[in-house]
Amino acid sequence: MKEIPVILMNMNQKRPSQPNFTHIKDLIDQIIGNCRICDNSEFIEIQRIWADKIRADIAENAHPAALKNGILYIHVKSPTLIHQLRFMSEGIKTLMNNALGDDRISGIKFKIK
């Protein structure tokens, strides 16, 4: 009769090291790291300009969320404010580009958050 190998591990034994496996945290950090902009100082500057140059009542209810491919995404708290900001978008774009020193922002999109 052939002996059957024991494949269950005793609960008191340490699990053997698995050098071929990668910890999930390392994988997530790598994936997220690839998605982020390496240097977000430009976006931090946009947020600072927004806080300084935009009227306080608007800045309290709308804020820059992202800058992707020249489009500035603004999160807004109400549809009424989005409607108002759409009329002001060219002026906001000009104001932001003048403060940034060049034409980094080619358009603005608004989203309710």
N, C-alpha and C positions, 0 to 999 in steps of 0.2 A: 504494500500500500504506500502510495506517495504522500509525503508530508506536505501539508498546505502551509505556505508562509503566513506569518502573522503580519497583518498590515495595519492594525490599529496600534496607536501609540499610547503608552501609559500616560495618564494625565499629569503625572509628576515630572515627566521628561520634558526637557526644553525642545522646542521645535528646531529642527536643523536649519541652518542659514541657507537662504535661497539667493545666491548672488545674481541670478538671471532675472530676478523680479525687481521692478522699480516701485517705490512707494507712491501711492496715489497723490499725496501732497506734492511730490516733485513733478508729477505729470501735470497737475492742475496749475502749478506755478509756471511751468514752461509754456503751457497753452495760453494762459492769461498774459504772460510776459510778451508773447508774440502778438497779442491783440492790442496792447497798449502802445501809445506813442512813446518813443524812447525819451523824448524831452517835451514835457508838457508845460514848459515855461511860457510858450506862446499863449496857451489857453488860460493860464493863470493871469497873464497880462490882460487878456480879453475880459476876464471876470473883474479885474481891478478897474479897468476903464469903464465897464458897464456900471459898476457901483459908484464911480466918481462922476460920470458924465450924464447918465440917464436920470430923469426926474425920480425923486424918492418914491412917489406913489406908484410909479411903474416898476421900479427896481424891487419894491417889496413883493410884487405879484408876478414878476417875470424875471427869469435869470438864464444866462447862457448855459447850455447843457453840453454842447459839443461843437467842434469845428472839423468838418470832414469835406475834403476836396473843395475848399473855398466856401462851403455853405455853413453858415452859423445857425445852429439849431437852438431855439429859445423855448424853454418850458414856461407856460403861462397858466395862471390859475383859473381864468374864466374865458368863455367864448366872446364875451363883450370886449374884453381887453385885447383878444386876438384881432378882432375886427378893427379896433382903434390902431393897433400896432401895424397892421397891414398897410394902412394909409401912411404911416410914419416910416415904413421899412427903408425907403431910399435915403431918407435923412439919417436914419440910424446907421445904415451901411456907410454913408459918407463920413459921419462923425467917427465911427469906429476905425475906418481906414485911415483917416487923418491922424487919429491918436496913435495908431500902430505904425504909421510912417510909410505905408505902401498899401497896395490894393490886395490884401490877403483875403478879404471877404468879398465874394462875388454875388452872394445872395443870402437871404435870410428865410428860414422856415420856422413856423410856430407850431407848437403842440401843447394840448392841454395836459397838465399833470396835477 
